[in-house]
Amino acid sequence: MPATHAGILGQARRGGPRQAGLAQALAGIDVRALGEDLGRAAGEFPGTAGQSDVIDAAVVLIGHDGDDIITSDPEDLRPVAAQARATSS
C-alpha cells in the first residue's frame, strides 16, 4: 500500500484544483504520523542533503529500499533521496 506522512496531507489541504486531486488520492494511501522521531530525523536530514524542506525529507525517510517516490517535484527530492541511499549503504 502506498504511504506518506501527515505533513503531505496538510499540504494537500491548502486548496486549489491540483491540491484537491491530491487530497482525493490520499484516500487510498497509508498516512503516517509525522511524530517526534520522524520530525527530528527529517529536520536534521535536509541539511546534509543541501535541502531545507523537512516535508520532502520525511517522505524520503519513510520509504524503504526499492520504493518508488511519486512526486510533482522530482528536482526537490533527488538530492534528498541520493543522500538517503548514501547513508543507508
C-alpha positions in Angstrom: 0.0 0.0 0.0 1.4 3.5 -0.8 2.4 5.5 2.2 3.0 9.2 3.0 3.0 11.3 6.2 0.7 13.8 7.7 2.7 16.8 6.5 1.8 15.9 3.0 -1.9 15.7 4.0 -1.5 19.2 5.3 -0.1 20.4 2.0 -2.9 18.8 0.1 -5.5 20.6 2.2 -4.2 24.1 1.2 -6.7 24.3 -1.6 -6.6 24.8 -5.4 -7.5 22.3 -8.1 -4.2 20.5 -8.1 -4.3 20.1 -4.3 -7.9 18.8 -4.5 -6.9 15.9 -6.7 -4.1 15.0 -4.4 -6.4 15.1 -1.4 -8.7 12.6 -3.2 -5.7 10.3 -4.0 -4.8 10.3 -0.3 -7.9 8.3 0.4 -6.1 5.2 -0.8 -2.8 5.9 0.9 -1.5 5.0 4.4 -1.0 8.4 6.0 1.6 8.0 8.8 2.1 10.4 11.7 4.8 13.0 11.4 5.7 12.3 15.0 8.7 13.2 17.1 11.2 10.7 15.7 10.4 11.3 12.1 10.2 15.0 12.7 13.7 15.1 14.3 15.2 12.9 11.6 13.7 15.0 8.8 14.8 18.2 10.5 18.4 17.0 10.7 18.5 15.2 7.3 17.9 18.0 4.8 20.9 19.9 6.0 23.2 17.0 4.9 21.5 16.8 1.6 21.6 20.5 0.8 17.9 20.9 1.2 15.7 22.8 3.6 12.3 21.2 3.2 11.6 18.8 6.1 8.3 17.6 4.4 10.3 16.3 1.4 12.9 14.7 3.7 10.2 13.0 5.7 8.7 11.5 2.6 12.1 10.1 1.6 12.8 8.8 5.1 9.6 6.8 5.4 10.5 4.9 2.2 12.4 1.6 2.0 14.9 0.4 -0.5 13.3 -0.2 -3.8 10.2 2.0 -3.1 9.2 4.4 -5.8 8.5 8.0 -4.8 5.8 9.7 -6.7 6.1 13.5 -6.7 5.4 16.5 -8.8 8.7 18.0 -7.6 11.4 15.4 -8.5 14.2 18.0 -8.6 13.5 18.7 -4.9 13.5 15.1 -3.9 16.5 13.8 -5.9 19.2 15.2 -3.6 17.4 14.0 -0.5 16.9 10.5 -2.0 20.6 10.4 -3.1 21.7 11.3 0.4 19.4 8.7 1.9 20.9 6.0 -0.4 24.4 7.1 0.5 23.7 7.0 4.2 22.0 3.6 4.1 24.9 1.9 2.3 
